[in-house]
Amino acid sequence: MSATLVKTPSTAPPAEPPPRIVPARRAGQWTAAGLVLVLVLLGLGLVSVVRNKAFQWDVVAEYFTSASVLRGLGLTLWLTALVMALGFVLGTLLAVLRLSANPVLRAVSWGYVWFFRSTPILVQLLFWFNIGALYPQILGVSTVNLLGPVSVAVIGLTLHEAAYAAEVVRGGILSVDRGQLEAAQSLGLGRWRRLSRIVLPQAMRAIVPPAGNMLIGTLKGTSIVSVIAVQDLLYSTQLVYHRTYEVIPLLLVATLWYVAVTSVLSLGQYYVERHYARGTAGAR
C-alpha cells in the first residue's frame, strides 16, 4: 500500500515589501531661496529709486538739513514728547478711575474714553481751532484769540492720546497678578504706594510695547496739525514746495526724516522692553 504525501500550507508570514524611500524635505533651502529672492527684488527696487532722476535726489540733499526743515523737525519732536507725557499722565488717572470701586468715577472714565476714541482726531482739532466761533466767551473770558495753533495742537492731541493711553495702562494693571496686590495690602501699604511701588513697575512689561507703538503713531500723527498751520516737519516742507513746486523731493525729505526718527524710537523701545523683561523667561 503506497503512502500518500499531504502537502500542508506554509505558516510563514508573507514577505513585506521593501520600505519606500522618501526624499528628505529641504524646507530650509526653499526658505533661504525665497529670502534671497525677496532681497534681490528689494535691492533692484532700491537701485531703481536711487537712479530715477524724477526723485531729484540733489534737491532732497539740498533741503534735508535746511534751517526751515530742521525747525519743523524740532517742533514735531517737541510736540510728540509733550503730547505723550501729558497723555500718559491723564491716561493713568483715567485708568485708575476706571478700576475704581466708585461707579460714578468708572462711568466718567468710560465716557471719556468712549467719546475721544469715537471722534476723529482731525475733527477734534478743528473744533478746538474754532472754539472762538462756538463759544465766544467762557466764564467772561474771550476765546476768540485765546488759543494759538500750537496750543490747539497740544490740547487736541493730548486729549486724544489720553483715551488710548488709559486703555494701555488699564491693560497693564490688569496683567499684574492679584496676589501681588493682596501681599502689598497685607503689609499695610496705602493705595497710592501699592500702585506706584508694586503695580506699575510690574505692569510696565505689558505697557511698554503698546506705548512704544503709540509713541511712533503720535510722531507720525502730528503731521495732521499741518491743517491748522502748525509749522511741523510736514508743514515746513509744504511751505517750501508751494514756493518751488518741487513736490516729490520735498515730500521725500519729510519721509526720510520720519523714517530716521521712527527707527531710533524703535531701537529705544527694544532696549526699554528688554530692561523691564529682566528675570522673565522671554527676556532677550
HUWONOR-V809732 format. One record per helix or strand of 3 or more residues. SS is the DSSP state (2 for helix, 1 for strand). FROM is the first residue (numbers start at 1). LEN is the number of residues. Records with the same first field share a line. If there is no record, write none. Layout:
SS->FROM-LEN / FROM-LEN
This chain:
2->27-25 / 53-3 / 57-8 / 67-32 / 103-16 / 121-9 / 131-4 / 149-26 / 178-9 / 191-38 / 233-12 / 247-30
